[in-house]
Amino acid sequence: MQRKSMKESPCPIARTLDLIGEWWSILILRDAFQGKKRFTEFQQSLGLAKNVLSARLHKLVDNGILEIIPASDGSAYHEYVLTDKGRSLQPVLIALNQWGASYLPQRRPSKLEPDRKTR
């Protein structure tokens, strides 16, 4: 089932979500902010199928959020780096991180709480 495009919506939130609103794009951006640049780095971090990762990276490049540059080590590879437009999304990712840390904390059983699997 294909999502309905919101790129023509009068709402800026809807248009933004049309571009970066699915979770793989957000996670690619998270990884880019953490310094990942190469296709293999993103793939290893996300465990994402190559065709899906390629499509998401191309969408981010096509929309000016990432750009492709020659590899910094001079190899034949290339790297994906954030553009100014991409870097300006940092407050959005920080807000998502802070909200998730506050309202969706990782649940770990305390030492006093019995492991639910053994009950």
PDB file as gemmi writes it, atoms N, CA and C in Angstrom:
CRYST1    1.000    1.000    1.000  90.00  90.00  90.00 P 1                      
ATOM      1  N   MET A   1       0.847  -1.187   0.000  1.00  0.00           N  
ATOM      2  CA  MET A   1       0.000   0.000   0.000  1.00  0.00           C  
ATOM      3  C   MET A   1       0.886   1.243   0.000  1.00  0.00           C  
ATOM      4  N   GLN A   2       0.693   2.105  -0.952  1.00  0.00           N  
ATOM      5  CA  GLN A   2       1.494   3.309  -1.058  1.00  0.00           C  
ATOM      6  C   GLN A   2       0.844   4.436  -0.268  1.00  0.00           C  
ATOM      7  N   ARG A   3       1.704   5.202   0.412  1.00  0.00           N  
ATOM      8  CA  ARG A   3       1.213   6.347   1.171  1.00  0.00           C  
ATOM      9  C   ARG A   3       0.750   7.452   0.233  1.00  0.00           C  
ATOM     10  N   LYS A   4      -0.193   8.224   0.713  1.00  0.00           N  
ATOM     11  CA  LYS A   4      -0.626   9.402  -0.015  1.00  0.00           C  
ATOM     12  C   LYS A   4       0.438  10.488   0.147  1.00  0.00           C  
ATOM     13  N   SER A   5       0.813  11.115  -0.939  1.00  0.00           N  
ATOM     14  CA  SER A   5       1.797  12.189  -0.883  1.00  0.00           C  
ATOM     15  C   SER A   5       1.177  13.434  -0.258  1.00  0.00           C  
ATOM     16  N   MET A   6       1.936  14.052   0.597  1.00  0.00           N  
ATOM     17  CA  MET A   6       1.490  15.289   1.247  1.00  0.00           C  
ATOM     18  C   MET A   6       2.322  16.490   0.785  1.00  0.00           C  
ATOM     19  N   LYS A   7       3.129  16.308  -0.278  1.00  0.00           N  
ATOM     20  CA  LYS A   7       4.035  17.377  -0.682  1.00  0.00           C  
ATOM     21  C   LYS A   7       3.319  18.634  -1.176  1.00  0.00           C  
ATOM     22  N   GLU A   8       2.052  18.521  -1.553  1.00  0.00           N  
ATOM     23  CA  GLU A   8       1.294  19.689  -2.000  1.00  0.00           C  
ATOM     24  C   GLU A   8       0.384  20.255  -0.901  1.00  0.00           C  
ATOM     25  N   SER A   9       0.468  19.700   0.300  1.00  0.00           N  
ATOM     26  CA  SER A   9      -0.386  20.145   1.394  1.00  0.00           C  
ATOM     27  C   SER A   9      -0.056  21.586   1.795  1.00  0.00           C  
ATOM     28  N   PRO A  10      -1.058  22.335   2.202  1.00  0.00           N  
ATOM     29  CA  PRO A  10      -0.774  23.686   2.694  1.00  0.00           C  
ATOM     30  C   PRO A  10      -0.103  23.670   4.070  1.00  0.00           C  
ATOM     31  N   CYS A  11      -0.119  22.522   4.734  1.00  0.00           N  
ATOM     32  CA  CYS A  11       0.435  22.406   6.087  1.00  0.00           C  
ATOM     33  C   CYS A  11       1.935  22.091   6.027  1.00  0.00           C  
ATOM     34  N   PRO A  12       2.800  22.929   6.615  1.00  0.00           N  
ATOM     35  CA  PRO A  12       4.235  22.661   6.571  1.00  0.00           C  
ATOM     36  C   PRO A  12       4.629  21.383   7.316  1.00  0.00           C  
ATOM     37  N   ILE A  13       3.890  21.003   8.330  1.00  0.00           N  
ATOM     38  CA  ILE A  13       4.187  19.756   9.043  1.00  0.00           C  
ATOM     39  C   ILE A  13       3.947  18.575   8.106  1.00  0.00           C  
ATOM     40  N   ALA A  14       2.840  18.590   7.401  1.00  0.00           N  
ATOM     41  CA  ALA A  14       2.525  17.505   6.468  1.00  0.00           C  
ATOM     42  C   ALA A  14       3.569  17.421   5.357  1.00  0.00           C  
ATOM     43  N   ARG A  15       3.996  18.573   4.824  1.00  0.00           N  
ATOM     44  CA  ARG A  15       5.009  18.560   3.765  1.00  0.00           C  
ATOM     45  C   ARG A  15       6.346  18.038   4.280  1.00  0.00           C  
ATOM     46  N   THR A  16       6.697  18.404   5.513  1.00  0.00           N  
ATOM     47  CA  THR A  16       7.937  17.908   6.117  1.00  0.00           C  
ATOM     48  C   THR A  16       7.867  16.409   6.328  1.00  0.00           C  
ATOM     49  N   LEU A  17       6.755  15.930   6.830  1.00  0.00           N  
ATOM     50  CA  LEU A  17       6.593  14.494   7.049  1.00  0.00           C  
ATOM     51  C   LEU A  17       6.609  13.725   5.736  1.00  0.00           C  
ATOM     52  N   ASP A  18       6.142  14.343   4.672  1.00  0.00           N  
ATOM     53  CA  ASP A  18       6.198  13.696   3.370  1.00  0.00           C  
ATOM     54  C   ASP A  18       7.641  13.409   2.976  1.00  0.00           C  
ATOM     55  N   LEU A  19       8.548  14.264   3.387  1.00  0.00           N  
ATOM     56  CA  LEU A  19       9.956  14.131   3.037  1.00  0.00           C  
ATOM     57  C   LEU A  19      10.732  13.255   4.015  1.00  0.00           C  
ATOM     58  N   ILE A  20      10.568  13.479   5.312  1.00  0.00           N  
ATOM     59  CA  ILE A  20      11.395  12.775   6.299  1.00  0.00           C  
ATOM     60  C   ILE A  20      10.585  12.012   7.335  1.00  0.00           C  
ATOM     61  N   GLY A  21       9.300  11.860   7.109  1.00  0.00           N  
ATOM     62  CA  GLY A  21       8.417  11.335   8.143  1.00  0.00           C  
ATOM     63  C   GLY A  21       8.419   9.836   8.356  1.00  0.00           C  
ATOM     64  N   GLU A  22       9.027   9.071   7.474  1.00  0.00           N  
ATOM     65  CA  GLU A  22       9.044   7.643   7.754  1.00  0.00           C  
ATOM     66  C   GLU A  22      10.311   7.325   8.540  1.00  0.00           C  
ATOM     67  N   TRP A  23      10.255   6.281   9.366  1.00  0.00           N  
ATOM     68  CA  TRP A  23      11.296   6.088  10.371  1.00  0.00           C  
ATOM     69  C   TRP A  23      12.679   5.840   9.801  1.00  0.00           C  
ATOM     70  N   TRP A  24      12.806   5.205   8.631  1.00  0.00           N  
ATOM     71  CA  TRP A  24      14.148   4.956   8.108  1.00  0.00           C  
ATOM     72  C   TRP A  24      14.863   6.256   7.791  1.00  0.00           C  
ATOM     73  N   SER A  25      14.160   7.227   7.254  1.00  0.00           N  
ATOM     74  CA  SER A  25      14.797   8.508   6.939  1.00  0.00           C  
ATOM     75  C   SER A  25      15.273   9.204   8.206  1.00  0.00           C  
ATOM     76  N   ILE A  26      14.455   9.181   9.232  1.00  0.00           N  
ATOM     77  CA  ILE A  26      14.846   9.793  10.507  1.00  0.00           C  
ATOM     78  C   ILE A  26      16.061   9.081  11.083  1.00  0.00           C  
ATOM     79  N   LEU A  27      16.084   7.759  11.005  1.00  0.00           N  
ATOM     80  CA  LEU A  27      17.220   7.004  11.546  1.00  0.00           C  
ATOM     81  C   LEU A  27      18.482   7.210  10.710  1.00  0.00           C  
ATOM     82  N   ILE A  28      18.339   7.378   9.406  1.00  0.00           N  
ATOM     83  CA  ILE A  28      19.493   7.720   8.571  1.00  0.00           C  
ATOM     84  C   ILE A  28      20.043   9.076   9.002  1.00  0.00           C  
ATOM     85  N   LEU A  29      19.153  10.038   9.231  1.00  0.00           N  
ATOM     86  CA  LEU A  29      19.598  11.355   9.683  1.00  0.00           C  
ATOM     87  C   LEU A  29      20.276  11.262  11.047  1.00  0.00           C  
ATOM     88  N   ARG A  30      19.707  10.467  11.957  1.00  0.00           N  
ATOM     89  CA  ARG A  30      20.342  10.267  13.270  1.00  0.00           C  
ATOM     90  C   ARG A  30      21.768   9.777  13.077  1.00  0.00           C  
ATOM     91  N   ASP A  31      21.932   8.764  12.219  1.00  0.00           N  
ATOM     92  CA  ASP A  31      23.259   8.209  11.980  1.00  0.00           C  
ATOM     93  C   ASP A  31      24.193   9.227  11.333  1.00  0.00           C  
ATOM     94  N   ALA A  32      23.668  10.037  10.421  1.00  0.00           N  
ATOM     95  CA  ALA A  32      24.487  11.078   9.783  1.00  0.00           C  
ATOM     96  C   ALA A  32      24.973  12.085  10.825  1.00  0.00           C  
ATOM     97  N   PHE A  33      24.105  12.457  11.754  1.00  0.00           N  
ATOM     98  CA  PHE A  33      24.507  13.370  12.820  1.00  0.00           C  
ATOM     99  C   PHE A  33      25.530  12.725  13.746  1.00  0.00           C  
ATOM    100  N   GLN A  34      25.530  11.407  13.824  1.00  0.00           N  
ATOM    101  CA  GLN A  34      26.506  10.694  14.648  1.00  0.00           C  
ATOM    102  C   GLN A  34      27.798  10.400  13.890  1.00  0.00           C  
ATOM    103  N   GLY A  35      27.903  10.884  12.652  1.00  0.00           N  
ATOM    104  CA  GLY A  35      29.143  10.789  11.914  1.00  0.00           C  
ATOM    105  C   GLY A  35      29.225   9.705  10.855  1.00  0.00           C  
ATOM    106  N   LYS A  36      28.167   8.950  10.666  1.00  0.00           N  
ATOM    107  CA  LYS A  36      28.189   7.937   9.612  1.00  0.00           C  
ATOM    108  C   LYS A  36      28.076   8.641   8.262  1.00  0.00           C  
ATOM    109  N   LYS A  37      28.838   8.122   7.277  1.00  0.00           N  
ATOM    110  CA  LYS A  37      28.865   8.776   5.971  1.00  0.00           C  
ATOM    111  C   LYS A  37      28.731   7.803   4.809  1.00  0.00           C  
ATOM    112  N   ARG A  38      29.142   6.586   5.009  1.00  0.00           N  
ATOM    113  CA  ARG A  38      29.166   5.628   3.905  1.00  0.00           C  
ATOM    114  C   ARG A  38      27.958   4.703   3.937  1.00  0.00           C  
ATOM    115  N   PHE A  39      27.588   4.266   2.743  1.00  0.00           N  
ATOM    116  CA  PHE A  39      26.446   3.371   2.582  1.00  0.00           C  
ATOM    117  C   PHE A  39      26.558   2.179   3.537  1.00  0.00           C  
ATOM    118  N   THR A  40      27.730   1.573   3.585  1.00  0.00           N  
ATOM    119  CA  THR A  40      27.905   0.379   4.429  1.00  0.00           C  
ATOM    120  C   THR A  40      27.754   0.707   5.906  1.00  0.00           C  
ATOM    121  N   GLU A  41      28.153   1.898   6.314  1.00  0.00           N  
ATOM    122  CA  GLU A  41      27.976   2.293   7.714  1.00  0.00           C  
ATOM    123  C   GLU A  41      26.490   2.400   8.061  1.00  0.00           C  
ATOM    124  N   PHE A  42      25.730   3.023   7.167  1.00  0.00           N  
ATOM    125  CA  PHE A  42      24.288   3.129   7.406  1.00  0.00           C  
ATOM    126  C   PHE A  42      23.656   1.745   7.415  1.00  0.00           C  
ATOM    127  N   GLN A  43      24.055   0.908   6.482  1.00  0.00           N  
ATOM    128  CA  GLN A  43      23.452  -0.418   6.390  1.00  0.00           C  
ATOM    129  C   GLN A  43      23.766  -1.263   7.609  1.00  0.00           C  
ATOM    130  N   GLN A  44      24.998  -1.224   8.078  1.00  0.00           N  
ATOM    131  CA  GLN A  44      25.377  -1.984   9.267  1.00  0.00           C  
ATOM    132  C   GLN A  44      24.650  -1.473  10.499  1.00  0.00           C  
ATOM    133  N   SER A  45      24.502  -0.187  10.615  1.00  0.00           N  
ATOM    134  CA  SER A  45      23.829   0.403  11.775  1.00  0.00           C  
ATOM    135  C   SER A  45      22.337   0.072  11.794  1.00  0.00           C  
ATOM    136  N   LEU A  46      21.706   0.152  10.623  1.00  0.00           N  
ATOM    137  CA  LEU A  46      20.252   0.020  10.557  1.00  0.00           C  
ATOM    138  C   LEU A  46      19.766  -1.387  10.235  1.00  0.00           C  
ATOM    139  N   GLY A  47      20.636  -2.209   9.630  1.00  0.00           N  
ATOM    140  CA  GLY A  47      20.214  -3.548   9.217  1.00  0.00           C  
ATOM    141  C   GLY A  47      19.136  -3.492   8.152  1.00  0.00           C  
ATOM    142  N   LEU A  48      19.185  -2.491   7.340  1.00  0.00           N  
ATOM    143  CA  LEU A  48      18.165  -2.207   6.336  1.00  0.00           C  
ATOM    144  C   LEU A  48      18.544  -2.846   5.001  1.00  0.00           C  
ATOM    145  N   ALA A  49      17.565  -3.352   4.276  1.00  0.00           N  
ATOM    146  CA  ALA A  49      17.818  -3.909   2.950  1.00  0.00           C  
ATOM    147  C   ALA A  49      18.468  -2.845   2.070  1.00  0.00           C  
ATOM    148  N   LYS A  50      19.405  -3.262   1.237  1.00  0.00           N  
ATOM    149  CA  LYS A  50      20.159  -2.320   0.413  1.00  0.00           C  
ATOM    150  C   LYS A  50      19.266  -1.490  -0.500  1.00  0.00           C  
ATOM    151  N   ASN A  51      18.243  -2.119  -1.075  1.00  0.00           N  
ATOM    152  CA  ASN A  51      17.372  -1.360  -1.986  1.00  0.00           C  
ATOM    153  C   ASN A  51      16.573  -0.291  -1.245  1.00  0.00           C  
ATOM    154  N   VAL A  52      16.147  -0.596  -0.033  1.00  0.00           N  
ATOM    155  CA  VAL A  52      15.381   0.382   0.754  1.00  0.00           C  
ATOM    156  C   VAL A  52      16.306   1.517   1.189  1.00  0.00           C  
ATOM    157  N   LEU A  53      17.493   1.165   1.679  1.00  0.00           N  
ATOM    158  CA  LEU A  53      18.449   2.192   2.089  1.00  0.00           C  
ATOM    159  C   LEU A  53      18.816   3.085   0.911  1.00  0.00           C  
ATOM    160  N   SER A  54      19.066   2.481  -0.228  1.00  0.00           N  
ATOM    161  CA  SER A  54      19.416   3.252  -1.423  1.00  0.00           C  
ATOM    162  C   SER A  54      18.303   4.229  -1.789  1.00  0.00           C  
ATOM    163  N   ALA A  55      17.072   3.773  -1.744  1.00  0.00           N  
ATOM    164  CA  ALA A  55      15.931   4.642  -2.071  1.00  0.00           C  
ATOM    165  C   ALA A  55      15.818   5.803  -1.087  1.00  0.00           C  
ATOM    166  N   ARG A  56      15.993   5.520   0.206  1.00  0.00           N  
ATOM    167  CA  ARG A  56      15.887   6.590   1.207  1.00  0.00           C  
ATOM    168  C   ARG A  56      17.027   7.585   1.068  1.00  0.00           C  
ATOM    169  N   LEU A  57      18.243   7.094   0.856  1.00  0.00           N  
ATOM    170  CA  LEU A  57      19.375   7.999   0.674  1.00  0.00           C  
ATOM    171  C   LEU A  57      19.174   8.876  -0.558  1.00  0.00           C  
ATOM    172  N   HIS A  58      18.715   8.280  -1.657  1.00  0.00           N  
ATOM    173  CA  HIS A  58      18.487   9.071  -2.872  1.00  0.00           C  
ATOM    174  C   HIS A  58      17.410  10.128  -2.647  1.00  0.00           C  
ATOM    175  N   LYS A  59      16.377   9.794  -1.910  1.00  0.00           N  
ATOM    176  CA  LYS A  59      15.326  10.785  -1.635  1.00  0.00           C  
ATOM    177  C   LYS A  59      15.896  11.948  -0.820  1.00  0.00           C  
ATOM    178  N   LEU A  60      16.734  11.634   0.165  1.00  0.00           N  
ATOM    179  CA  LEU A  60      17.334  12.691   0.981  1.00  0.00           C  
ATOM    180  C   LEU A  60      18.305  13.540   0.154  1.00  0.00           C  
ATOM    181  N   VAL A  61      19.032  12.914  -0.759  1.00  0.00           N  
ATOM    182  CA  VAL A  61      19.933  13.651  -1.651  1.00  0.00           C  
ATOM    183  C   VAL A  61      19.120  14.508  -2.629  1.00  0.00           C  
ATOM    184  N   ASP A  62      18.118  13.901  -3.250  1.00  0.00           N  
ATOM    185  CA  ASP A  62      17.296  14.622  -4.231  1.00  0.00           C  
ATOM    186  C   ASP A  62      16.619  15.851  -3.631  1.00  0.00           C  
ATOM    187  N   ASN A  63      16.364  15.798  -2.334  1.00  0.00           N  
ATOM    188  CA  ASN A  63      15.686  16.914  -1.665  1.00  0.00           C  
ATOM    189  C   ASN A  63      16.644  17.842  -0.925  1.00  0.00           C  
ATOM    190  N   GLY A  64      17.941  17.667  -1.165  1.00  0.00           N  
ATOM    191  CA  GLY A  64      18.925  18.607  -0.632  1.00  0.00           C  
ATOM    192  C   GLY A  64      19.221  18.482   0.845  1.00  0.00           C  
ATOM    193  N   ILE A  65      18.912  17.358   1.444  1.00  0.00           N  
ATOM    194  CA  ILE A  65      19.178  17.154   2.877  1.00  0.00           C  
ATOM    195  C   ILE A  65      20.551  16.507   3.072  1.00  0.00           C  
ATOM    196  N   LEU A  66      20.894  15.616   2.177  1.00  0.00           N  
ATOM    197  CA  LEU A  66      22.234  15.025   2.127  1.00  0.00           C  
ATOM    198  C   LEU A  66      22.828  15.357   0.772  1.00  0.00           C  
ATOM    199  N   GLU A  67      24.152  15.335   0.696  1.00  0.00           N  
ATOM    200  CA  GLU A  67      24.816  15.434  -0.598  1.00  0.00           C  
ATOM    201  C   GLU A  67      25.860  14.331  -0.681  1.00  0.00           C  
ATOM    202  N   ILE A  68      26.177  13.961  -1.900  1.00  0.00           N  
ATOM    203  CA  ILE A  68      27.172  12.931  -2.145  1.00  0.00           C  
ATOM    204  C   ILE A  68      28.481  13.623  -2.500  1.00  0.00           C  
ATOM    205  N   ILE A  69      29.538  13.226  -1.783  1.00  0.00           N  
ATOM    206  CA  ILE A  69      30.864  13.783  -2.056  1.00  0.00           C  
ATOM    207  C   ILE A  69      31.855  12.633  -2.226  1.00  0.00           C  
ATOM    208  N   PRO A  70      33.009  12.885  -2.848  1.00  0.00           N  
ATOM    209  CA  PRO A  70      34.030  11.841  -2.924  1.00  0.00           C  
ATOM    210  C   PRO A  70      34.475  11.444  -1.519  1.00  0.00           C  
ATOM    211  N   ALA A  71      34.865  10.193  -1.349  1.00  0.00           N  
ATOM    212  CA  ALA A  71      35.300   9.701  -0.040  1.00  0.00           C  
ATOM    213  C   ALA A  71      36.477  10.513   0.471  1.00  0.00           C  
ATOM    214  N   SER A  72      36.465  10.804   1.756  1.00  0.00           N  
ATOM    215  CA  SER A  72      37.514  11.625   2.366  1.00  0.00           C  
ATOM    216  C   SER A  72      38.869  10.929   2.378  1.00  0.00           C  
ATOM    217  N   ASP A  73      38.877   9.598   2.224  1.00  0.00           N  
ATOM    218  CA  ASP A  73      40.150   8.867   2.232  1.00  0.00           C  
ATOM    219  C   ASP A  73      40.744   8.710   0.825  1.00  0.00           C  
ATOM    220  N   GLY A  74      40.117   9.320  -0.173  1.00  0.00           N  
ATOM    221  CA  GLY A  74      40.632   9.265  -1.534  1.00  0.00           C  
ATOM    222  C   GLY A  74      40.297   7.986  -2.286  1.00  0.00           C  
ATOM    223  N   SER A  75      39.522   7.095  -1.661  1.00  0.00           N  
ATOM    224  CA  SER A  75      39.149   5.847  -2.333  1.00  0.00           C  
ATOM    225  C   SER A  75      38.084   6.128  -3.391  1.00  0.00           C  
ATOM    226  N   ALA A  76      37.707   5.094  -4.104  1.00  0.00           N  
ATOM    227  CA  ALA A  76      36.709   5.226  -5.171  1.00  0.00           C  
ATOM    228  C   ALA A  76      35.286   5.356  -4.616  1.00  0.00           C  
ATOM    229  N   TYR A  77      35.129   5.172  -3.340  1.00  0.00           N  
ATOM    230  CA  TYR A  77      33.802   5.269  -2.728  1.00  0.00           C  
ATOM    231  C   TYR A  77      33.355   6.719  -2.646  1.00  0.00           C  
ATOM    232  N   HIS A  78      32.095   6.890  -2.259  1.00  0.00           N  
ATOM    233  CA  HIS A  78      31.610   8.243  -1.987  1.00  0.00           C  
ATOM    234  C   HIS A  78      30.955   8.255  -0.612  1.00  0.00           C  
ATOM    235  N   GLU A  79      30.687   9.448  -0.139  1.00  0.00           N  
ATOM    236  CA  GLU A  79      30.108   9.611   1.195  1.00  0.00           C  
ATOM    237  C   GLU A  79      28.868  10.494   1.113  1.00  0.00           C  
ATOM    238  N   TYR A  80      27.978  10.260   2.059  1.00  0.00           N  
ATOM    239  CA  TYR A  80      26.769  11.064   2.202  1.00  0.00           C  
ATOM    240  C   TYR A  80      26.993  11.996   3.382  1.00  0.00           C  
ATOM    241  N   VAL A  81      26.884  13.280   3.129  1.00  0.00           N  
ATOM    242  CA  VAL A  81      27.069  14.260   4.203  1.00  0.00           C  
ATOM    243  C   VAL A  81      25.866  15.194   4.259  1.00  0.00           C  
ATOM    244  N   LEU A  82      25.622  15.696   5.445  1.00  0.00           N  
ATOM    245  CA  LEU A  82      24.510  16.623   5.643  1.00  0.00           C  
ATOM    246  C   LEU A  82      24.808  17.956   4.979  1.00  0.00           C  
ATOM    247  N   THR A  83      23.810  18.506   4.345  1.00  0.00           N  
ATOM    248  CA  THR A  83      23.891  19.865   3.792  1.00  0.00           C  
ATOM    249  C   THR A  83      23.465  20.832   4.898  1.00  0.00           C  
ATOM    250  N   ASP A  84      23.502  22.118   4.616  1.00  0.00           N  
ATOM    251  CA  ASP A  84      22.985  23.091   5.583  1.00  0.00           C  
ATOM    252  C   ASP A  84      21.515  22.799   5.886  1.00  0.00           C  
ATOM    253  N   LYS A  85      20.772  22.457   4.840  1.00  0.00           N  
ATOM    254  CA  LYS A  85      19.358  22.113   5.005  1.00  0.00           C  
ATOM    255  C   LYS A  85      19.215  20.898   5.932  1.00  0.00           C  
ATOM    256  N   GLY A  86      20.073  19.914   5.744  1.00  0.00           N  
ATOM    257  CA  GLY A  86      20.047  18.721   6.594  1.00  0.00           C  
ATOM    258  C   GLY A  86      20.449  19.030   8.025  1.00  0.00           C  
ATOM    259  N   ARG A  87      21.514  19.813   8.183  1.00  0.00           N  
ATOM    260  CA  ARG A  87      21.969  20.167   9.535  1.00  0.00           C  
ATOM    261  C   ARG A  87      20.915  20.968  10.290  1.00  0.00           C  
ATOM    262  N   SER A  88      20.091  21.697   9.565  1.00  0.00           N  
ATOM    263  CA  SER A  88      19.055  22.489  10.239  1.00  0.00           C  
ATOM    264  C   SER A  88      17.960  21.607  10.850  1.00  0.00           C  
ATOM    265  N   LEU A  89      17.977  20.308  10.539  1.00  0.00           N  
ATOM    266  CA  LEU A  89      17.028  19.371  11.154  1.00  0.00           C  
ATOM    267  C   LEU A  89      17.491  18.887  12.534  1.00  0.00           C  
ATOM    268  N   GLN A  90      18.682  19.280  12.953  1.00  0.00           N  
ATOM    269  CA  GLN A  90      19.196  18.811  14.232  1.00  0.00           C  
ATOM    270  C   GLN A  90      18.255  19.095  15.407  1.00  0.00           C  
ATOM    271  N   PRO A  91      17.659  20.287  15.514  1.00  0.00           N  
ATOM    272  CA  PRO A  91      16.735  20.507  16.641  1.00  0.00           C  
ATOM    273  C   PRO A  91      15.539  19.549  16.623  1.00  0.00           C  
ATOM    274  N   VAL A  92      15.105  19.141  15.436  1.00  0.00           N  
ATOM    275  CA  VAL A  92      13.984  18.194  15.327  1.00  0.00           C  
ATOM    276  C   VAL A  92      14.394  16.847  15.915  1.00  0.00           C  
ATOM    277  N   LEU A  93      15.584  16.375  15.561  1.00  0.00           N  
ATOM    278  CA  LEU A  93      16.054  15.093  16.081  1.00  0.00           C  
ATOM    279  C   LEU A  93      16.330  15.165  17.576  1.00  0.00           C  
ATOM    280  N   ILE A  94      16.857  16.289  18.038  1.00  0.00           N  
ATOM    281  CA  ILE A  94      17.077  16.469  19.482  1.00  0.00           C  
ATOM    282  C   ILE A  94      15.744  16.430  20.217  1.00  0.00           C  
ATOM    283  N   ALA A  95      14.731  17.104  19.671  1.00  0.00           N  
ATOM    284  CA  ALA A  95      13.407  17.107  20.311  1.00  0.00           C  
ATOM    285  C   ALA A  95      12.809  15.702  20.343  1.00  0.00           C  
ATOM    286  N   LEU A  96      12.937  14.947  19.251  1.00  0.00           N  
ATOM    287  CA  LEU A  96      12.431  13.569  19.238  1.00  0.00           C  
ATOM    288  C   LEU A  96      13.163  12.714  20.268  1.00  0.00           C  
ATOM    289  N   ASN A  97      14.471  12.905  20.356  1.00  0.00           N  
ATOM    290  CA  ASN A  97      15.262  12.152  21.329  1.00  0.00           C  
ATOM    291  C   ASN A  97      14.845  12.489  22.759  1.00  0.00           C  
ATOM    292  N   GLN A  98      14.700  13.765  23.045  1.00  0.00           N  
ATOM    293  CA  GLN A  98      14.322  14.185  24.398  1.00  0.00           C  
ATOM    294  C   GLN A  98      12.918  13.705  24.757  1.00  0.00           C  
ATOM    295  N   TRP A  99      11.999  13.800  23.816  1.00  0.00           N  
ATOM    296  CA  TRP A  99      10.637  13.344  24.080  1.00  0.00           C  
ATOM    297  C   TRP A  99      10.637  11.836  24.341  1.00  0.00           C  
ATOM    298  N   GLY A 100      11.330  11.079  23.499  1.00  0.00           N  
ATOM    299  CA  GLY A 100      11.388   9.630  23.664  1.00  0.00           C  
ATOM    300  C   GLY A 100      12.039   9.225  24.977  1.00  0.00           C  
ATOM    301  N   ALA A 101      13.104   9.922  25.354  1.00  0.00           N  
ATOM    302  CA  ALA A 101      13.778   9.611  26.619  1.00  0.00           C  
ATOM    303  C   ALA A 101      12.872   9.918  27.815  1.00  0.00           C  
ATOM    304  N   SER A 102      12.042  10.940  27.687  1.00  0.00           N  
ATOM    305  CA  SER A 102      11.146  11.309  28.788  1.00  0.00           C  
ATOM    306  C   SER A 102       9.911  10.427  28.884  1.00  0.00           C  
ATOM    307  N   TYR A 103       9.314  10.112  27.752  1.00  0.00           N  
ATOM    308  CA  TYR A 103       8.026   9.428  27.765  1.00  0.00           C  
ATOM    309  C   TYR A 103       8.073   7.969  27.348  1.00  0.00           C  
ATOM    310  N   LEU A 104       9.173   7.539  26.757  1.00  0.00           N  
ATOM    311  CA  LEU A 104       9.299   6.146  26.330  1.00  0.00           C  
ATOM    312  C   LEU A 104      10.627   5.575  26.817  1.00  0.00           C  
ATOM    313  N   PRO A 105      10.870   5.666  28.119  1.00  0.00           N  
ATOM    314  CA  PRO A 105      12.161   5.179  28.599  1.00  0.00           C  
ATOM    315  C   PRO A 105      12.308   3.685  28.344  1.00  0.00           C  
ATOM    316  N   GLN A 106      13.542   3.294  28.122  1.00  0.00           N  
ATOM    317  CA  GLN A 106      13.808   1.882  27.897  1.00  0.00           C  
ATOM    318  C   GLN A 106      13.488   1.141  29.190  1.00  0.00           C  
ATOM    319  N   ARG A 107      12.680   0.121  29.081  1.00  0.00           N  
ATOM    320  CA  ARG A 107      12.220  -0.623  30.250  1.00  0.00           C  
ATOM    321  C   ARG A 107      13.204  -1.729  30.560  1.00  0.00           C  
ATOM    322  N   ARG A 108      13.796  -1.638  31.736  1.00  0.00           N  
ATOM    323  CA  ARG A 108      14.700  -2.691  32.208  1.00  0.00           C  
ATOM    324  C   ARG A 108      14.210  -3.133  33.574  1.00  0.00           C  
ATOM    325  N   PRO A 109      14.089  -4.438  33.789  1.00  0.00           N  
ATOM    326  CA  PRO A 109      13.650  -4.877  35.110  1.00  0.00           C  
ATOM    327  C   PRO A 109      14.691  -4.522  36.165  1.00  0.00           C  
ATOM    328  N   SER A 110      14.203  -4.091  37.318  1.00  0.00           N  
ATOM    329  CA  SER A 110      15.121  -3.798  38.409  1.00  0.00           C  
ATOM    330  C   SER A 110      15.611  -5.105  39.010  1.00  0.00           C  
ATOM    331  N   LYS A 111      16.650  -5.024  39.790  1.00  0.00           N  
ATOM    332  CA  LYS A 111      17.188  -6.222  40.426  1.00  0.00           C  
ATOM    333  C   LYS A 111      16.187  -6.822  41.410  1.00  0.00           C  
ATOM    334  N   LEU A 112      15.270  -6.007  41.891  1.00  0.00           N  
ATOM    335  CA  LEU A 112      14.271  -6.489  42.841  1.00  0.00           C  
ATOM    336  C   LEU A 112      13.041  -7.062  42.142  1.00  0.00           C  
ATOM    337  N   GLU A 113      12.917  -6.778  40.853  1.00  0.00           N  
ATOM    338  CA  GLU A 113      11.756  -7.234  40.104  1.00  0.00           C  
ATOM    339  C   GLU A 113      12.086  -8.560  39.434  1.00  0.00           C  
ATOM    340  N   PRO A 114      11.293  -9.621  39.674  1.00  0.00           N  
ATOM    341  CA  PRO A 114      11.601 -10.916  39.053  1.00  0.00           C  
ATOM    342  C   PRO A 114      11.474 -10.827  37.535  1.00  0.00           C  
ATOM    343  N   ASP A 115      12.305 -11.586  36.857  1.00  0.00           N  
ATOM    344  CA  ASP A 115      12.260 -11.673  35.406  1.00  0.00           C  
ATOM    345  C   ASP A 115      10.937 -12.288  35.018  1.00  0.00           C  
ATOM    346  N   ARG A 116      10.187 -11.642  34.148  1.00  0.00           N  
ATOM    347  CA  ARG A 116       8.858 -12.111  33.762  1.00  0.00           C  
ATOM    348  C   ARG A 116       8.911 -13.461  33.053  1.00  0.00           C  
ATOM    349  N   LYS A 117      10.026 -13.816  32.455  1.00  0.00           N  
ATOM    350  CA  LYS A 117      10.143 -15.074  31.738  1.00  0.00           C  
ATOM    351  C   LYS A 117      10.174 -16.265  32.685  1.00  0.00           C  
ATOM    352  N   THR A 118      10.593 -16.034  33.923  1.00  0.00           N  
ATOM    353  CA  THR A 118      10.707 -17.138  34.870  1.00  0.00           C  
ATOM    354  C   THR A 118       9.438 -17.363  35.678  1.00  0.00           C  
ATOM    355  N   ARG A 119       8.479 -16.534  35.503  1.00  0.00           N  
ATOM    356  CA  ARG A 119       7.224 -16.688  36.259  1.00  0.00           C  
ATOM    357  C   ARG A 119       6.380 -17.787  35.701  1.00  0.00           C  
TER     358      ARG A 119                                                      
END                                                                             
